Amino acid sequence: MKQPASPRRLAIRAFLRRPVAVVGLAVIVVFVAVAVLAPLVAPYDPIATSWSSIRKAPSAAHWMGTDENGRDVFSRVAFGARASLLAGVVSVLIAAGIGVPAGLLAGVAGGWVDAILSRIVDAMLACPFLILAIALAAFLGPDLTNAMIAIGVSTAPRFMRVARAATIDAASNDYVEAARALGNPPWRVALWHVLPNIVPPVLVQGTLAIAAAIIAEASLSFLGLGQQPPQPSWGSMLNSAQRFLSQAPWLAVFPGLAIFLCVLSFNLVGDGLRDALDPRGRR
């Protein structure tokens, strides 16, 4: 007798049946590979200046041209992928580390604990995400690490809200009630029976949050609150390019295109995961 497929295999098959999501995942893999192998991929030192190659158009020697200081744009885009992807992943890990335990606690404990945590989240969500991130980054100081902390703290309420809703939904299932009836303490019920079942929505939220974090990091770097020059960052490259849009448009086109493709790919993968991990969406 043929064994039924496991939920994990069903989710993988459902994800692979969505070609747009698979293409997005392939683009993300390319960006990650470029970021990891940047010293091997980049033909030039990203911070080395050359006064004889200022604002050169794309050519065989410089595939994406050079900037106002004669630095190779392709090399800076490749190394800038490190800052953007690192900021996206680390800030989302910070947000999940804060929001998921808080949401789990609020959903399981209920009562005044849920009320206090929910009011804190409502207050933070009342402030626009990017404004809150800019304020925190300005308070902590201009630095990539501080920018990641600011983005992570600003994103945490979204994870708390998703985790709380998923916890309340999972806590009403029969297997959780059975675990409570057997005398399991609340912490064991939360960690062993509720937490594994809130992972899918948290995972989807994390994928979508990485895209938002990449845009936030680029915005903070554009404002001078993220990666500091001369270290490359897509946002700081756009900031430098705004002065030369008419003379050298490639300075803004290539880092802007990198941000667009990276963010779009994470959003496509997030949509694919949301459909694949939802059993009601499967045929």
Summary of the structure (lengths in Angstrom):
residues: 283
radius of gyration: 22.3
end to end distance: 22.3
largest distance: 77.1
contacts: 988
relative contact order: 0.16
helix: 75%
strand: 1%
